[in-house]
Amino acid sequence: MEEVKNGEKLTLVTRKPCFGLPTACPTCLPVYIYLRFAQLPFDVEYNLIYPDSDQIPYVEFGSHVVYNNEKGGVIQSLKDEQTVDLDSDVSGIPEWVSTKAMVESWLAEAVMYELWVGSDGSSAQKIYYSDLPWPIGKCLYFKQIHMVKQLLGITKGNAERREEEIYRRAATAYNALSTRLGEQSFFFENRPTSLDAIFLGHALFTLHALPETSVLRSKLLDHANLVRYAENLKAEFVDADSSSSSVSPSRSDPSSSMPKRGPSNWSKS
């Protein structure tokens, strides 16, 4: 892993904490965990506006910024630029590549479905809109539901079939991940990689941010080793007192919340 150039400290700009998580955004949480796995000091700042921006999360260091909606996302950009790379020893392993792709597709799709379509929307409201005036938040919430249905290919005619398919794929993914993990601490090479960061973010969000009635949550709870993995790593890397990350005041000034450019609309949660 390369050190951050010139000793510059990273700043992660993410969505606010809730549900006992350092950020409750399912896209932001894996980036937070990835930086904690890397054991690099970084600051955390919370963006309380622009809930419809797909640039968040983003990471700043010096005059440079890597955005969620560029170059395959923040983690991939940090790897490509040799800023923080936890995958150099595993990226050539076919099973690692296919497992990561499964988590990034099937499980990401399942969380997106539950957050915006398959629930009462209370989690999404708390994560994205609770700091906005009610009419604006409500309008943006319904707009996002419409966009998510388009992304997932859900129509009135196929809604039931798509729901079954999404949950079937999620169950298949959990079964494969449970078998791969066994009783290990990490999925490959006995150390954390971006696969662990992405799945741990998914698991913690599913266990803590989704309601108890969640179908996805119940499917994850069927795998005791995955739940144990998530809670053990949460205690070690997320809950533990550490000087590796510090929280700065929230960014609530529209003129300063998005560096270099204005916000853009999101395309996925």
C-alpha positions in Angstrom: 0.0 0.0 0.0 1.3 3.4 -0.9 1.3 6.2 1.6 -0.7 9.3 0.8 1.5 11.6 -1.2 3.4 14.3 0.8 1.9 13.0 4.1 -1.4 14.8 3.3 -4.3 13.8 5.5 -7.4 12.5 3.9 -10.8 13.9 4.5 -13.8 11.7 3.9 -17.1 13.7 3.1 -20.0 11.4 3.8 -23.6 11.4 4.9 -24.5 11.7 8.6 -24.3 8.9 11.2 -27.4 7.2 12.6 -28.6 3.7 13.6 -25.3 3.4 15.6 -23.2 3.6 12.5 -20.5 6.2 11.6 -22.5 6.9 8.4 -25.8 5.2 7.6 -25.5 5.7 3.8 -24.9 2.2 2.2 -22.6 3.7 -0.4 -20.6 5.8 2.1 -20.1 3.1 4.8 -17.8 0.8 2.8 -15.5 3.8 2.0 -15.3 4.6 5.7 -14.5 1.0 6.5 -11.9 0.8 3.7 -10.0 3.7 5.2 -10.2 2.2 8.7 -8.8 -1.1 7.3 -5.9 0.9 5.8 -5.1 2.3 9.2 -4.5 5.8 7.7 -5.5 8.9 9.7 -8.4 10.7 8.1 -11.0 13.3 9.0 -14.7 12.8 8.5 -17.0 15.6 7.5 -20.8 15.2 7.1 -22.7 16.7 4.2 -26.3 17.5 5.4 -27.5 18.8 2.0 -27.6 17.6 -1.6 -29.3 14.2 -0.8 -29.7 13.7 -4.6 -26.0 14.0 -5.3 -24.1 10.9 -6.6 -20.8 12.6 -5.9 -21.1 11.6 -2.2 -19.1 10.1 -0.7 -15.9 11.8 -1.8 -12.3 12.0 -0.5 -10.2 15.0 -0.4 -6.4 15.2 0.1 -4.5 18.3 -0.7 -6.1 19.9 -3.7 -7.2 16.6 -5.1 -10.7 15.1 -4.8 -12.0 11.6 -5.8 -15.8 11.3 -6.2 -18.2 8.4 -5.9 -19.5 8.9 -9.4 -16.1 8.9 -11.2 -13.7 6.1 -12.2 -15.6 3.3 -10.6 -16.1 5.0 -7.3 -14.0 6.2 -4.4 -12.3 2.9 -3.5 -11.4 2.1 -7.1 -10.0 5.6 -7.6 -7.9 5.4 -4.5 -6.5 2.1 -5.7 -5.9 3.3 -9.3 -4.0 6.4 -8.1 -2.0 4.3 -5.7 -3.2 6.3 -2.7 -4.7 3.4 -0.7 -4.6 -0.1 -2.2 -5.5 -3.1 -0.1 -6.0 -5.4 -3.1 -2.6 -5.7 -4.7 -2.1 -9.3 -3.6 -5.6 -10.5 -4.4 -6.8 -8.7 -7.5 -5.5 -11.4 -9.8 -7.4 -14.2 -8.0 -10.4 -15.1 -10.1 -12.5 -16.2 -7.1 -11.9 -12.9 -5.3 -12.9 -11.0 -8.5 -16.1 -12.9 -9.0 -17.0 -12.8 -5.3 -16.5 -9.0 -5.2 -18.6 -8.6 -8.4 -21.4 -10.6 -6.8 -21.5 -8.4 -3.7 -21.4 -5.2 -5.8 -24.2 -6.4 -8.0 -26.6 -8.8 -6.3 -26.3 -7.5 -2.7 -26.2 -3.8 -3.7 -29.3 -4.4 -5.8 -31.1 -6.0 -2.8 -30.2 -3.1 -0.5 -31.4 -0.6 -3.1 -34.7 -2.5 -3.4 -35.3 -2.7 0.3 -34.3 0.9 1.0 -36.5 2.5 -1.6 -39.2 0.0 -2.7 -39.6 -3.0 -0.4 -40.1 -1.0 2.9 -42.0 1.9 4.4 -39.2 4.3 3.6 -38.5 5.2 7.2 -34.8 4.4 7.0 -34.3 6.3 3.7 -36.1 9.3 5.2 -33.9 9.3 8.3 -30.6 8.9 6.3 -31.2 11.4 3.5 -34.0 13.8 4.2 -34.5 14.4 7.9 -32.4 17.7 7.7 -34.5 19.1 4.9 -37.9 20.9 5.0 -40.6 18.3 4.8 -42.1 19.2 1.4 -38.6 19.2 -0.3 -37.6 15.9 1.4 -40.9 14.2 0.4 -40.6 15.3 -3.2 -37.0 14.1 -3.5 -37.9 10.8 -1.8 -40.7 10.0 -4.3 -38.4 11.1 -7.2 -35.7 8.6 -6.0 -38.3 5.8 -5.7 -39.2 6.3 -9.4 -35.5 6.4 -10.4 -34.7 3.2 -8.4 -37.6 1.3 -10.0 -36.2 2.3 -13.4 -32.7 1.2 -12.5 -34.0 -2.2 -11.2 -36.3 -2.6 -14.2 -39.4 -2.8 -12.1 -42.8 -2.2 -13.7 -46.4 -2.9 -12.6 -46.4 -6.0 -14.7 -43.2 -7.6 -13.3 -42.9 -6.2 -9.8 -43.6 -9.5 -8.1 -41.2 -11.5 -10.3 -38.4 -8.9 -9.9 -38.8 -9.0 -6.1 -38.5 -12.8 -6.1 -35.4 -12.6 -8.3 -33.7 -9.9 -6.2 -34.2 -11.9 -3.0 -33.2 -15.2 -4.6 -29.9 -13.7 -5.8 -29.3 -12.2 -2.3 -29.8 -15.6 -0.7 -27.5 -17.2 -3.2 -24.8 -14.6 -2.5 -25.1 -15.0 1.3 -24.8 -18.8 0.9 -21.7 -18.4 -1.2 -20.1 -15.9 1.1 -20.9 -18.0 4.2 -19.2 -21.0 2.6 -16.2 -18.9 1.5 -15.7 -17.3 4.9 -16.1 -20.3 7.2 -14.5 -19.4 10.5 -11.9 -17.0 9.0 -11.6 -13.4 10.1 -11.5 -12.2 6.4 -12.6 -13.6 3.1 -9.1 -13.9 1.4 -5.5 -14.1 2.6 -6.4 -13.6 6.2 -6.4 -9.8 5.8 -8.9 -7.1 4.8 -9.4 -6.2 1.2 -12.0 -4.0 -0.5 -14.2 -7.0 -0.7 -14.3 -7.1 3.1 -15.0 -3.3 3.2 -17.8 -3.6 0.7 -19.5 -6.6 2.3 -19.0 -5.4 5.9 -20.6 -2.1 4.9 -23.5 -4.0 3.4 -23.9 -6.3 6.4 -23.8 -3.5 9.0 -26.3 -1.5 7.1 -28.6 -4.5 6.7 -28.4 -5.5 10.3 -28.6 -2.0 11.9 -30.4 0.3 9.5 -33.1 -1.9 7.9 -36.2 -2.6 10.0 -36.7 -5.9 11.9 -39.3 -6.8 9.3 -36.8 -6.7 6.5 -36.7 -9.8 4.3 -33.0 -9.1 3.4 -32.1 -8.8 7.1 -33.8 -12.1 7.9 -31.8 -13.8 5.1 -28.5 -12.5 6.4 -29.4 -13.6 10.0 -29.7 -17.1 8.7 -25.9 -17.2 8.4 -24.4 -17.0 11.9 -20.8 -16.8 10.7 -21.5 -13.8 8.5 -23.3 -12.0 11.4 -20.4 -12.8 13.8 -17.9 -11.6 11.2 -19.8 -8.3 10.8 -20.1 -7.7 14.5 -16.5 -8.7 15.4 -15.1 -6.3 12.7 -17.5 -3.6 13.7 -16.1 -3.8 17.3 -12.5 -3.8 16.1 -12.6 -1.2 13.3 -15.8 0.9 13.6 -16.6 1.1 17.4 -13.1 1.0 18.8 -11.7 4.3 20.1 -9.0 5.2 17.6 -7.0 8.3 16.5 -7.2 7.2 12.9 -10.3 9.2 12.2 -11.7 12.5 13.6 -15.0 14.2 13.0 -15.1 17.8 11.8 -18.1 20.1 11.8 -20.9 19.2 9.3 -20.9 20.9 5.9 -24.2 22.7 5.7 -23.2 25.7 3.6 -24.2 25.0 0.0 -21.3 27.2 -1.3 -18.7 25.0 0.3 -20.2 21.5 0.5 -19.3 20.4 -3.0 -15.7 21.2 -4.0 -14.7 22.1 -7.5 -18.2 21.7 -9.0 -21.8 21.8 -8.2 -23.9 18.7 -7.2 -25.2 16.3 -9.7 -28.2 14.1 -9.4 -27.7 10.6 -8.2 -28.2 7.5 -10.3 -28.0 4.9 -7.5 -28.2 4.7 -3.8 
